[in-house]
Amino acid sequence: GREITERKRYQDALEKASREKTAFISTISHELRTPLNGIVGLSRMLLESNLDDKQRNYLRTIYVSAITLGNIFNDIIDLDKSDRKRLSLHPTSVDFNEFVTEIDNISELMAEQKGLRFELERVTELPDYVAVDTTRLRQILWNLVGNAVKFTKQGCVIVTVSADVTGDHADLCFEVEDSGIGIPADEQDKIFAMYYQVKQAGENLHAVGTGIGLAVSRKLARLMGGDITLDSEEGEGSTFTVTLRVPLSEPGEAETP
Ligand code: ADP
């Protein structure tokens, strides 16, 4: 009798704490996003104005930092949701070439910050409009490009995009390749686990970051009917491949269920 009551009380308290944590995360991230959107939007506008090199450099750092921060918010929110199996997608009809150009521009800024060469190649013709949750897809790609830049000291980051259109859908493929430190073979599965970071000898690169980006990104990719795979050689570099199957759509088509 008494033991069961105790346990019930304990369980209720736990559930209440968990609900409060979720409400807290969601309120905070919402509150933070509004000013963050201001920083992202206005620095993007300013980047198009006349600036000297030094000013442009500073502004680029502000812009990329704000985008990275937003991505971390998204990862944290999704992490919390995925615990509770509430992760859901909101696909809308998007101009896919425009989306790829945006990825190109932002990735280039990220790479330039570290003096890395960046290239985005469209290796096939791409569909005009697809139904996809762009917030989530951006989140995946920025995690991968952000990592590629973070774990590469010199050389390049290359993104390739291709599509295979059949019937009413397209199989999209994004490859993010870097000439960075690479990932040891026995770590390649582990890095997709929550909070996992490869221990780097010497440099403290692993201290920068959360270890949740890849775990969340893989969950999102699988939710989108795809996956993320990895091909890497220690000391040579890494290639992360995202595959997704998305419906073709028309401009302005409303949200698909
Ligand atoms: P974070 O980057 O915040 O540490 P992630 O989940 O994105 O977390 O990545 C987990 C770990 O996988 C990283 O800490 C790093 O050890 C390794 N990793 C990810 N991407 C790369 C890459 N492109 N090159 C080398 N190591 C990588």
Residues whose N, C-alpha, C, O or C-beta is under 5 A from the ligand:
A	BS01	ADP	N147 A148 F151 G180 G182 I183 I191 Y196 Q197 V198 H206 V208 G209 T210 G211 I212 G213 L214 A215 S238
